C-alpha cells in the first residue's frame, strides 16, 4: 500500500476495524444474535475484521521491509549520501 500525503492506510484500516468491532460487539450481545440474520451479520463482520487485520499486517510488513533509501527520499530535508 502506498501512502498519500496526510493519509495513512494503516490508520484508516485500524479505524474500520474499531468500527466493525463495535458493531460486532453489539450483534453478539443482542437478543437477535441467535437468529439467522444475527448469525449472518456476526459472520460478515468477523470476516471483515479478519481481512482488515490481515491488510494492516501486510502494510506494516511492507513498510518495515522498504529500503532505507526509499524512506529517506520521502523525508523533506534529507540528504542523499550516495549522490
HELIX and SHEET records of a PDB file:
HELIX    1   1 UNK A    9  UNK A   29  1                                  21    
HELIX    2   2 UNK A   31  UNK A   34  5                                   4    
HELIX    3   3 UNK A   36  UNK A   64  1                                  29    
HELIX    4   4 UNK A   68  UNK A   74  1                                   7    
END                                                                             
